[in-house]
């Protein structure tokens, strides 16, 4: 009986339906409720429980930082699984309590870079990844060919296609690609490529937009650009522009209406005609639904470039480091071995006399 009743409630994770609405919209649920006091009580209790937290979980990477001991600012408890002190406030509440939340993500790619640099050092080459040139022709030529097995963030077939179409030749292109390659802005990748390669003219709705969007060929690509548009076109401070960005992202009607009025007033006072101001506001609002910030995209693109640089210039060491990090994954081992052979790097079988714990490079062989 419970299973039958549960199946009468629509299941839509993207737009969950409340029990109250489900009962109002579903005559069968109403009939079950009206015809059986047990079902009536079941639905009444379920509506009281609906929306309550069923368990506590800890964010995988979120760290909160305050200017004083945290127990003076937020309630804490000890996570039984890790023993760590954890805020009982969620990520929205900790911000209102005056804390800053950072996501510290662990990337095994950083270990690949470290191992590769160590292997290169054994060749007598001291490589500092923070000082490598960001305009290396071999690196960009390899990326433009889509030869990105093992290269951070751009291994997928879709990313390889985008690289071949874009033919990146500057670091800014990689930053833009990381920001654009996600649902929503992905639709702008063909336009970006066409404008970059001169097949399509770059146009700006208003002259104020040119210095802001010139680097991305007239396409709004980063959240920071929305903030700059609000500042330069409508007189926002950058702090106010950040509130605008958040309001656009949340799509809260009351906030959006207030921000629309503020933007229109500021833009028209600065000589922008009303129709143009509306068009630009709507373009910013549409972008903000899925926009990515450049300050996030740039460091990811830097790791993409560093891995590509090592693969293009020190392929044996890079492939050996990549193999070491995937020792327990036979599918990846096979893929990286094929790639090494394609690059002309022999991969020898393990040797009881010569092999170490990790993959190694000796005489250009792995």
C-alpha positions as CSV (number, residue, x, y, z in Angstrom):
1,X,0.0,0.0,0.0
2,X,2.8,2.5,0.9
3,X,4.6,1.8,-2.4
4,X,1.4,2.3,-4.4
5,X,0.7,5.6,-2.7
6,X,4.3,6.8,-3.0
7,X,4.2,6.1,-6.8
8,X,1.2,8.6,-7.0
9,X,3.6,11.4,-6.0
10,X,5.5,12.9,-9.0
11,X,9.2,12.3,-8.9
12,X,11.1,15.2,-10.5
13,X,14.5,15.9,-8.9
14,X,15.0,19.0,-11.0
15,X,11.7,20.6,-9.8
16,X,10.5,18.7,-6.7
17,X,6.7,18.7,-6.1
18,X,5.5,19.2,-2.5
19,X,3.1,16.7,-1.0
20,X,0.5,19.4,-0.6
21,X,0.6,20.2,-4.4
22,X,0.8,16.4,-5.2
23,X,-2.4,15.8,-3.2
24,X,-4.1,18.9,-4.8
25,X,-3.2,17.7,-8.3
26,X,-3.8,14.0,-8.0
27,X,-7.4,12.8,-7.6
28,X,-6.2,9.2,-6.7
29,X,-4.3,10.5,-3.7
30,X,-7.3,12.5,-2.6
31,X,-9.5,9.4,-2.9
32,X,-7.0,7.3,-0.9
33,X,-6.9,10.0,1.8
34,X,-10.6,10.5,2.0
35,X,-11.4,6.7,2.0
36,X,-8.9,5.5,4.6
37,X,-8.1,7.2,7.9
38,X,-4.7,5.4,8.1
39,X,-3.7,7.0,4.7
40,X,-5.1,10.4,5.9
41,X,-2.8,10.2,9.0
42,X,0.1,9.0,6.9
43,X,-0.1,12.0,4.6
44,X,-0.6,14.4,7.5
45,X,2.6,13.1,9.2
46,X,4.5,13.0,5.9
47,X,3.7,16.7,5.3
48,X,5.0,17.6,8.8
49,X,8.3,15.7,8.1
50,X,8.7,17.1,4.6
51,X,11.7,19.4,4.3
52,X,13.3,18.4,7.6
53,X,17.0,17.3,7.6
54,X,17.3,13.6,7.7
55,X,21.0,13.4,8.5
56,X,24.1,15.6,8.9
57,X,26.8,15.5,6.2
58,X,30.1,17.3,5.8
59,X,31.2,19.1,2.6
60,X,34.0,17.3,0.9
61,X,36.2,20.3,0.5
62,X,34.6,23.3,2.3
63,X,36.7,25.0,4.9
64,X,35.4,28.0,6.9
65,X,37.8,30.7,8.1
66,X,37.0,33.4,10.7
67,X,38.8,36.2,12.4
68,X,38.3,34.7,15.9
69,X,37.7,31.2,17.3
70,X,34.8,29.6,15.4
71,X,32.9,28.6,18.6
72,X,32.3,32.3,19.2
73,X,30.6,32.7,15.8
74,X,28.8,29.4,15.0
75,X,27.6,26.2,16.7
76,X,30.1,23.4,16.1
77,X,30.0,19.6,16.5
78,X,32.5,16.8,15.9
79,X,32.0,14.8,12.7
80,X,31.8,11.1,14.0
81,X,33.4,9.8,10.8
82,X,36.5,12.0,10.7
83,X,36.7,13.5,14.2
84,X,36.9,17.0,12.6
85,X,35.2,20.0,14.1
86,X,32.3,21.0,11.8
87,X,30.0,24.0,11.6
88,X,26.4,23.1,12.2
89,X,25.4,26.0,9.9
90,X,25.2,25.3,6.2
91,X,27.3,27.2,3.6
92,X,24.8,30.0,3.3
93,X,24.4,30.6,7.0
94,X,28.1,30.6,7.7
95,X,28.5,33.5,5.3
96,X,25.8,35.5,7.1
97,X,27.6,34.7,10.4
98,X,30.7,36.5,9.1
99,X,32.8,33.5,8.0
100,X,34.5,33.0,4.6
101,X,34.1,29.6,3.0
102,X,36.8,28.2,0.8
103,X,36.7,25.0,-1.2
104,X,40.2,23.3,-1.0
105,X,40.2,20.6,-3.7
106,X,42.7,17.8,-3.9
107,X,43.9,17.2,-7.4
108,X,46.0,14.1,-8.2
109,X,47.2,16.0,-11.3
110,X,49.4,18.1,-9.0
111,X,51.1,14.8,-7.9
112,X,51.6,13.9,-11.6
113,X,53.3,17.3,-12.1
114,X,55.5,16.7,-9.0
115,X,56.6,13.2,-10.1
116,X,57.3,14.4,-13.7
117,X,59.4,17.3,-12.5
118,X,61.4,14.9,-10.2
119,X,62.0,12.5,-13.2
120,X,63.1,15.5,-15.4
121,X,65.5,16.6,-12.6
122,X,67.3,13.2,-13.0
123,X,68.1,14.3,-16.5
124,X,70.0,17.3,-15.1
125,X,67.2,19.7,-16.0
126,X,65.9,21.9,-13.2
127,X,62.3,22.8,-14.1
128,X,60.3,25.4,-12.2
129,X,56.7,25.1,-13.4
130,X,55.8,28.5,-12.1
131,X,58.4,30.0,-14.5
132,X,57.7,28.1,-17.8
133,X,56.8,30.3,-20.7
134,X,53.0,30.6,-21.3
135,X,53.5,31.0,-25.1
136,X,55.3,27.7,-26.0
137,X,54.6,26.8,-29.6
138,X,55.0,23.1,-29.2
139,X,52.4,23.1,-26.4
140,X,49.8,25.0,-28.3
141,X,50.5,23.0,-31.5
142,X,49.9,19.8,-29.6
143,X,46.7,21.2,-28.0
144,X,45.4,22.4,-31.4
145,X,45.8,18.8,-32.8
146,X,43.7,17.5,-29.9
147,X,46.4,15.2,-28.7
148,X,45.4,15.6,-25.0
149,X,45.5,12.1,-23.4
150,X,46.6,12.7,-19.9
151,X,46.3,16.5,-20.1
152,X,44.2,18.0,-17.2
153,X,40.6,18.8,-18.0
154,X,40.8,18.4,-21.8
155,X,40.9,14.6,-22.3
156,X,37.3,14.1,-23.3
157,X,36.2,13.8,-26.9
158,X,34.2,17.0,-26.7
159,X,37.1,19.0,-25.3
160,X,39.4,17.6,-28.0
161,X,36.9,18.7,-30.7
162,X,36.7,22.2,-29.1
163,X,40.5,22.5,-29.1
164,X,40.8,21.4,-32.7
165,X,38.1,23.9,-33.7
166,X,39.5,26.7,-31.6
167,X,43.2,26.3,-32.4
168,X,44.3,27.9,-29.2
169,X,47.5,30.0,-29.4
170,X,47.4,32.0,-26.2
171,X,46.8,31.2,-22.5
172,X,43.6,33.3,-22.5
173,X,42.0,30.8,-25.0
174,X,42.5,28.0,-22.4
175,X,40.9,30.1,-19.6
176,X,37.9,30.8,-21.9
177,X,37.6,27.2,-22.9
178,X,37.5,26.0,-19.3
179,X,34.8,28.6,-18.5
180,X,32.7,27.9,-21.7
181,X,32.8,24.1,-21.7
182,X,29.8,23.5,-19.4
183,X,26.0,23.2,-20.0
184,X,24.7,26.5,-21.2
185,X,27.8,28.5,-22.3
186,X,29.0,25.6,-24.4
187,X,26.6,26.9,-27.1
188,X,29.0,29.9,-27.4
189,X,32.1,27.8,-28.3
190,X,31.4,27.7,-32.1
191,X,30.9,31.5,-32.0
192,X,34.1,32.0,-30.0
193,X,36.0,29.9,-32.5
194,X,34.6,31.6,-35.6
195,X,35.4,35.0,-34.2
196,X,38.8,34.1,-33.1
197,X,39.7,32.6,-36.5
198,X,38.2,35.6,-38.3
199,X,35.3,33.8,-39.9
200,X,32.8,35.9,-38.1
201,X,32.9,39.6,-37.3
202,X,33.1,40.6,-33.6
203,X,30.3,43.0,-32.7
204,X,29.5,44.9,-29.5
205,X,25.9,46.0,-28.6
206,X,27.4,49.2,-27.1
207,X,30.9,50.8,-27.2
208,X,31.3,50.5,-23.4
209,X,31.4,46.7,-23.8
210,X,34.4,46.6,-26.1
211,X,37.2,46.9,-23.5
212,X,35.4,44.4,-21.3
213,X,34.6,41.8,-23.9
214,X,37.4,42.3,-26.4
215,X,39.6,39.4,-24.9
216,X,36.6,37.0,-25.4
217,X,35.6,38.3,-28.9
218,X,32.4,40.0,-27.7
219,X,31.1,37.0,-25.8
220,X,30.2,37.3,-22.1
221,X,32.3,34.4,-20.7
222,X,33.1,35.2,-17.0
223,X,31.1,36.5,-14.0
224,X,33.7,39.2,-13.6
225,X,32.6,40.6,-17.0
226,X,29.0,41.0,-15.7
227,X,30.3,42.9,-12.8
228,X,32.5,45.2,-15.0
229,X,29.5,45.8,-17.3
230,X,27.4,46.9,-14.3
231,X,30.1,49.1,-13.0
232,X,31.0,50.8,-16.3
233,X,27.6,51.0,-17.9
234,X,25.3,51.6,-14.9
235,X,27.6,53.0,-12.2
236,X,27.6,50.1,-9.8
237,X,30.4,49.7,-7.3
238,X,32.1,46.3,-7.6
239,X,30.5,45.3,-4.3
240,X,27.0,46.2,-5.7
241,X,27.8,44.4,-8.9
242,X,28.6,41.3,-7.0
243,X,25.1,41.5,-5.4
244,X,23.7,41.9,-8.9
245,X,25.5,38.8,-10.1
246,X,24.2,36.8,-7.1
247,X,20.6,38.0,-7.7
248,X,20.8,37.0,-11.3
249,X,22.2,33.6,-10.4
250,X,19.4,32.9,-7.9
251,X,16.6,34.2,-10.2
252,X,14.7,35.6,-7.2
253,X,12.0,37.8,-8.8
254,X,11.9,40.5,-6.1
255,X,15.7,40.9,-6.2
256,X,15.8,40.8,-10.0
257,X,13.1,43.5,-10.3
258,X,15.0,45.8,-7.9
259,X,18.3,45.2,-9.7
260,X,16.7,45.8,-13.1
261,X,15.4,49.2,-12.0
262,X,18.8,50.1,-10.5
263,X,20.6,49.0,-13.7
264,X,18.2,50.8,-16.1
265,X,18.4,54.0,-14.0
266,X,22.2,54.0,-13.9
267,X,22.6,53.1,-17.6
268,X,20.1,55.7,-18.9
269,X,21.7,58.4,-16.7
270,X,25.0,57.6,-18.5
271,X,23.4,58.1,-22.0
272,X,22.6,54.5,-22.8
273,X,19.2,54.2,-24.6
274,X,16.5,52.2,-22.8
275,X,16.2,49.4,-25.4
276,X,20.0,48.8,-25.4
277,X,20.1,48.8,-21.6
278,X,17.3,46.2,-21.5
279,X,19.1,44.0,-24.0
280,X,22.4,44.1,-22.1
281,X,20.7,43.5,-18.7
282,X,18.8,40.4,-20.2
283,X,22.1,39.1,-21.7
284,X,23.8,39.4,-18.4
285,X,20.9,37.8,-16.6
286,X,20.8,34.8,-19.0
287,X,24.6,34.3,-18.7
288,X,24.5,34.6,-14.8
289,X,22.3,31.4,-14.6
290,X,25.3,29.3,-15.5
291,X,28.3,31.7,-15.6
292,X,31.8,30.8,-14.4
293,X,34.2,33.1,-12.7
294,X,37.6,33.8,-14.3
295,X,39.4,33.6,-11.0
296,X,38.4,29.9,-10.9
297,X,38.9,29.2,-14.5
298,X,42.4,30.7,-14.7
299,X,44.1,28.4,-12.2
300,X,42.5,25.3,-13.8
301,X,43.7,26.5,-17.2
302,X,47.2,26.9,-15.7
303,X,47.2,23.3,-14.6
304,X,45.9,22.3,-18.1
305,X,48.8,24.3,-19.7
306,X,51.4,22.9,-17.3
307,X,50.4,19.3,-18.0
308,X,50.3,20.0,-21.8
309,X,53.7,21.7,-21.6
310,X,55.3,18.7,-19.9
311,X,53.7,16.3,-22.4
312,X,54.8,18.4,-25.4
313,X,58.4,18.9,-24.1
314,X,59.1,16.0,-21.8
315,X,56.7,13.3,-23.0
316,X,58.5,10.2,-21.5
317,X,58.7,11.7,-18.0
318,X,55.1,13.0,-18.2
319,X,53.7,9.6,-19.4
320,X,55.7,7.8,-16.7
321,X,54.3,10.1,-14.0
322,X,50.7,9.6,-15.4
323,X,51.1,5.8,-15.4
324,X,52.4,5.9,-11.8
325,X,49.3,7.8,-10.6
326,X,47.0,5.2,-12.3
327,X,48.8,2.1,-11.1
328,X,45.6,0.5,-9.9
329,X,43.5,1.3,-12.9
330,X,44.2,-1.2,-15.7
331,X,42.0,0.7,-18.2
332,X,44.0,3.9,-17.7
333,X,47.3,2.0,-17.8
334,X,46.4,0.5,-21.2
335,X,45.3,3.9,-22.5
336,X,48.5,5.7,-21.3
337,X,50.7,2.8,-22.7
338,X,49.0,3.2,-26.1
339,X,49.6,6.9,-26.0
340,X,53.3,6.4,-25.0
341,X,53.8,4.0,-27.9
342,X,52.0,6.5,-30.3
343,X,54.6,9.1,-29.2
344,X,57.4,6.7,-30.0
345,X,58.2,6.0,-26.3
346,X,58.9,2.2,-25.7
347,X,57.2,0.8,-22.6
348,X,59.0,-2.2,-21.2
349,X,57.6,-4.9,-19.1
350,X,58.3,-4.9,-15.3
351,X,61.8,-6.3,-14.4
352,X,62.5,-8.1,-11.1
353,X,66.1,-6.7,-11.3
354,X,65.5,-3.1,-12.5
355,X,62.0,-2.0,-11.7
356,X,61.1,0.3,-8.8
357,X,57.8,0.9,-7.1
358,X,56.9,3.6,-9.6
359,X,57.1,3.9,-13.4
360,X,60.6,5.2,-14.3
361,X,62.4,6.6,-17.3
362,X,65.7,5.2,-18.5
363,X,67.3,6.2,-21.9
364,X,64.0,7.5,-23.2
365,X,62.2,4.3,-22.4
366,X,59.5,3.8,-19.7
